[in-house]
Amino acid sequence: MGHVLLLCSAAKLGVDIHQYNRDKTERPITNIGTMAQHSLTELDAVLMVARRGKFRAAAVELGVSTTALSNAIGKLEQALGVRLFNRTTRSVSLTEAGQRFVDQVAPAVREIHEAMEAARSQQAAPSGTLRINAFPTAAREIFASLILPFQRLHPQVHIDIVTEGRLVDIVAGGFDLGVRSADRVPADMIAVPLGGARRNVVVGSPSYLQARGTPKVPQDLAAHACLRVRLPNGAIHRWPFEKDGQVIHVDVDGGLTLDEASLARTAALASVGLILAMESDVREDIEARRLVTVLDDWTPTLPPLSIYYPSRRNPTAAFKAFIDFVRRQGGSTGGG
């Protein structure tokens, strides 16, 4: 059924299937039905490698070995008579022919998957996979309050969460949903609010504060050991503060630079220094007095989270069940 759908979708979208049934000298390949004879899996493989830029990353995401993935793409390239990827020991990139192929075939493959998922949605119990993209802090905030309870209700739904610090195009990335700050949701997406306002906090251990003192204003941080945070673009995060309309960004200094929040928390608990953290990440430590907040009157609130997605003509049962579950929760996430 997938082959028929691919050919029909490709024709509707203006994809000239036969243009790929030629070798590099433009001679027709004798097997005119090449595209129809190759599986949807091989097309998924090409699209995933194009999306991830690496065979290993694509193989992990597809749940196959790198060798199997490379062989599948090699067979398709041989059948098409064109090279789809330029391969080096360090990188993989689309050839010009490969880029044209991906641009034309991707919409058709997406339609096939939507049709298959629509058919599966007729099942009594939601099943299949939901792919969610979120920045790490957002993923942690919704994990206990939304993801785990939903999966307990619908154990046949597999949830695949990918965390990234950069804002990605969830459609191009093959994701069903994204989770971001409400102010960073693309205008063409449907957004569902999650919880209320959130905030960063500056925290340190009681023993550290006893030894080094408590900062009263952001400028006092110059006399403290602070854990610096590296952003996804490589820049060092400047700690933001705000009070009575006055906005200050502080370049903190200290002996450690990190890019993972759990490591920063561990360092703070070990009395290494002060950290800037999402309140939700250290709430239990604050309540247990393992960590103490400072500069509370200078830490501004942040926009709430939203889960967002593109308009879908044939949402799957799993997708509908998840969105309904999110709406029923009434925005009760781990945020403050």
HELIX and SHEET records of a PDB file:
HELIX    1   1 GLY A    2  LYS A   12  1                                  11    
HELIX    2   2 ILE A   17  TYR A   20  5                                   4    
HELIX    3   3 THR A   34  GLN A   37  1                                   4    
HELIX    4   4 LEU A   40  ARG A   52  1                                  13    
HELIX    5   5 PHE A   55  LEU A   62  1                                   8    
HELIX    6   6 THR A   66  LEU A   80  1                                  15    
HELIX    7   7 GLU A   96  ARG A  120  1                                  25    
HELIX    8   8 PRO A  136  ILE A  142  1                                   7    
HELIX    9   9 PHE A  143  ILE A  147  3                                   5    
HELIX   10  10 LEU A  148  LEU A  153  1                                   6    
HELIX   11  11 ALA A  182  ARG A  184  5                                   3    
HELIX   12  12 PRO A  206  ARG A  212  1                                   7    
HELIX   13  13 PRO A  218  ALA A  223  5                                   6    
HELIX   14  14 ALA A  261  LEU A  269  1                                   9    
HELIX   15  15 GLU A  279  GLU A  287  1                                   9    
HELIX   16  16 ASP A  296  TRP A  298  5                                   3    
HELIX   17  17 ALA A  317  GLN A  329  1                                  13    
SHEET    1   A 2 PHE A  85  ARG A  87  0                                        
SHEET    2   A 2 VAL A  92  LEU A  94 -1                                        
SHEET    1   B 5 VAL A 157  THR A 163  0                                        
SHEET    2   B 5 GLY A 128  ALA A 134  1                                        
SHEET    3   B 5 LEU A 177  SER A 181  1                                        
SHEET    4   B 5 LEU A 305  TYR A 309 -1                                        
SHEET    5   B 5 ILE A 190  LEU A 194 -1                                        
SHEET    1   C 3 ILE A 275  MET A 278  0                                        
SHEET    2   C 3 ARG A 198  GLY A 204 -1                                        
SHEET    3   C 3 VAL A 292  VAL A 294 -1                                        
SHEET    1   D 3 ILE A 275  MET A 278  0                                        
SHEET    2   D 3 ARG A 198  GLY A 204 -1                                        
SHEET    3   D 3 THR A 301  LEU A 302 -1                                        
SHEET    1   E 2 ARG A 228  VAL A 229  0                                        
SHEET    2   E 2 THR A 257  LEU A 258  1                                        
SHEET    1   F 2 TRP A 239  LYS A 243  0                                        
SHEET    2   F 2 GLN A 246  VAL A 250 -1                                        
END                                                                             
